[in-house]
């Protein structure tokens, strides 16, 4: 009887902490503190890819946090989506500013849209789930409980196959992902009326995935003078390439950005974890 009861308990309770292996807990207090003990921070990779939106992360990708993310993503420890989603919600709030609003400019009744960065189809099939989407749903639920209107809109999709990113450097990742994502038909209507669009993912390493996802979103979002700046038909060569990679290139004209991280940019980004080095960069 004791063995039967033990097997049944294993089906409904976590066998071990996702961060350190402590038995009978989803995430022990020590590992939970590593994930959510500090305030989320602005993070920047070095080099910083063109078009990367402002990114906030909950914790450095190391030790218990790394173990928990890998347990959720690769080993199917789905109960970790709750605490990982709570950490992501904190990073989203940090990007929205005081009161859960983007620089005070987003009405509290206007929903914040969380857009997961899509995984490759083969990866979803191999894992049996989409980690970023699952964590995003948990984060949106947490934001709503705290009074911030939020919902998940999974509008991004891959338009072509990409190589496995493992082992690629930052330049190779940019080349691998350039033009790889697009907004699915009808996705633009789902994005209309959002006070803020926040790209979300479990992890940022070089920032290439977030930069490419931001480019795809900006291609369908209404243009705002504060972000796109002025039309410069004379821009050529490297200027055109950089503008297009940043998501500001259009067939009818090439627009010059006023800054890579303008306060008027409606696209932000939040992740559960980022490279420890990205927390140490503090450039104006």
Secondary structure, DSSP 8 states (H G I E B T S, - for coil): -HHHHHHHHHHHS-SB-TTT--BT-SS-HHHHHHHHSS--EEE--SS--TT---EEEEEESSHHHHHHHHHHHHS--GGGHHHHHHHHHHHHHHHH-GGGSGGG-S-TTS-EEEEE----HHHHHHHTS-HHHHHHHHHHHHHHHTT--EEE---EEESS-----TT--HHHHHHHHTT-EEE-TTHHHHHTT-SEEEEEEEEESSSHHHHHHHHHHHTTS---HHHH--B-TT--THHHHHHHHTT-B-SS-BB--S-TT-TT--EEEEEEEE-HHHHH----
